[in-house]
């Protein structure tokens, strides 16, 4: 049995994981000068990165809903968060431009699990009369997280470098997952 407090805690951790998922969209734009210096990229190269990310996400959306339905909430959370966190970290380990391209494709494909996972989680955790409110809260948390990234990422990059900032996003996802798993005993 899930108490209301535990239900909201699980949902809040999913939302935090979602912020780390979405962190890699603004982070590339914010860190563009540093990454350009290392890789010699042009504006067109960054445009291509966005294209690769979006096309891989679009293709992945064709199967992520089906996958989440098959795996259930717990397995989807483990698979989805671990996959997108690893893809985020892979950006920081890139030593060649093509490594970043592969990481962006991987990130686009894996971050696509967030939307169906959130929907499945809300339907598993909340009765029908509470679901719309939960979606509203989740959307607000995601929006606030996205809005805060342009303030937080430059500080993080100044402290840990652009690679460290990208790795941090993945580590944040793994930490969120670990906390969620501790709280999610009995959730399938």
N, C-alpha and C positions, 0 to 999 in steps of 0.2 A: 504494500500500500504506500502510495506517495502522499506525503503531507503537502499542503499548499506551499509551505516554506521550501521544502526539498524540490518540488516541481519548479518553482520560480528560480531556485539556485541552478538547477540543471539547464533551464532555458537561458539564464543569464550567461552561464559558461559557454553555451552554444553561440550566443551572440558575440561574446568576446573572441571566440575562435573565428567567427565570421569577420570580425574586424581585422584580425591577423590575415585572414584569407584575402580581404579586399585591400590590404596595405600595399600589396605589390603593384597595384594600378597607379596610385599617385607617386609611389616611391621611385619608379623609373623616371618619371618626368622631373621630379625634384632632384634626383641624383644625376640627371643628364649631363651637366658640365663635367663632373668627375669621371663618369663612365666614358664620355666622349674623349676626354684626355687620355684615358688608358687604351681605348680601342680605336680611336680616330674616326668615330662615327659622325655622320652628317644628320641633318634633320630628316632626310629621306630614310636613312637607316633606322632612326627611331620610329618613323611612321610605319616602316615594315615590321618592326617589333610589335607594334600595336596591332597590325593586321594579323600577324601570326597568332598572337594571343587570342584575338577575337574569333578568328576562324576555328581555332582548335576548341574554344569554348562552345561555339555554335554547334559544331559537330558532336561534341561530348554531351550537350543538352539532349540530343536525340536518344541517348541511352542512360543518362544518369537517373532519371526518374524511374525507369524500369529497374535499374540496379538497386536503388534505394528500396523499392517495393520488395525486391527479392531478398535483400540482406536484412532489412529491418533497421530500426533506429540504432541499436548498439553497434552492430557490425558496420553499418554505413558511417557512423561517427568515427570509428577506429580507422576504417579504410580511407574515408574522405579526408579527414584532418591529417592523418599521417602522410597521405600522398601529396596534398597541397603544401604541407609544411616542408616536406623534403624538396619539392619542386622550388619553393621559395628559397630555401637554403642553397640549392644548386646554383642560383644566380651569383651568390657570394663566392662560390668556389671556382667560377668560370675564369679561365686564363686565356681563352680565345673567344673571338666574337661569335663563332658558331656555337660555343657552349651556352652563351646567353640565349641564342635563338632556340636551342633545344630546351633550355629551362623555361622560356616563355611559352613554348608549345605545351610542355608538360604542365605548367601552371594553368594555362587556359583550360586544358582538358580536365584537370583535377579540381579546379575551383568551381566548376560547373555543378558539382555535387551539392554545394551549399544551399541552393534554393530548394531542391526537392527534399534534402535532409531537414531543413527548417520546417517545411510543410509537414513532413512525416512526424517529426518530433512534436510539433504543436498538436497534431491530431492524437498522438499517443499520450501526451501529458495532460491535456486539457479536455474537459467536457465541451460539447458544442457551444454552449452559451458563453464560454470564456475564450474561445479560439481567436476571434477577431481582435479582441483586446490584446491578446498575447502577440499576434502579428503586428499590431500597431506599436507595442512596446519594442519588439524586436527591430522593426524598421527604424524607430527613433534611435535606438542604441547604435545601429549600423550607421545611420546618418551622422550622428555625433562623432562616432569613431572616425569616419571618413573625413569629416570637417576638421578634426584635430590633427590629422596626419601631416599637413603642411607646416604645422608649428612644431611637431615632435620630431619628424624625420631629419631636418637639418641639424638639430641638436645631437641626435643619435649619430648621424654621419660625422659630425665634428668630433665626437668622442671616439667612435669605433671605425670610422672610415666608411666608404660606400659599401664595401663588401660586408663589413660587420653589421651595417644597418639592414642589409638584405638577409643575412643569416639570422638576425634578431627576429625578423618576422616569422621565420620557420620555427625557431625555438619557442616563440610565443604560442604558436599553434600546438606544438608538442606539450607544452606546460598546461595549456587549456585542456587538452585531451586527457592528460593524467588526472587533473582535478575532476573533470567530468566523470571519468571512469570510477573514481573513488566515491562519487555521489550517486552513481547510476546503478548501483546494485539492484537487480530485479527489473530493470528496464530492458525491454527487448525491441 
